[in-house]
Amino acid sequence: MRRNIFSFSCAALLMAGLLSTTPAVLAQMRGGTPTGGQNGNMNQQNQQPGMNPNMQPNGRMGQPNSPESMQEQNFLGNMRRNFTAENELSKLALKNSSNDDVKKFAQQVMSQNRSVDTRLDMFASNAGQTFAAEVPPETRKAEKQMKKLKGTPFDGMYLSQMDAYIKDDQKVASDATLTSNKPELRDLAMSLRMQSDQRTQQFAQVAKSANVTIKE
């Protein structure tokens, strides 16, 4: 499990009760349960963040038990969940951040996600799937705390959340690129991997501008 360490106002975050939340948030992203700052291993099929671990990710399929259908379902469900959370967090950043670079990054995330959502919709429709993305509960808890923050403390928590989601975007897209037998899904996954890689590069610059350091 990656642990995030911020260079900004740790005392302020401790008073707000946020530092204890971050490991839980990231554990929820990876599907584990934090214990002493650590989390369990993620079962890719049955323990999706923000979803019932006994159900598949928010999809309906013509052949729900086929490996190819399960692969598509996991890819589309995970990306939809991530994009929904990223959009909601970024909307909040436009309101509560006082850093222009953070706001520009948030606006770009929302714009790019809207564009990709159209492609996800088309692919899901052609595959006979429907999805209702759910934001993970730990992210909902973080949002409530973030609404009370402004300036650097807010930027730190926003970037912490986005760091986890971007890393998960990379993993989900990479897995689909390597394992899918459908050219159209591989092409979509490759585009999403390139987008998440680009965000990773921008993320470092934005974090520096906001005086936030997130370490492995």
Disulfide bonds with the S-S distance in Angstrom:
none
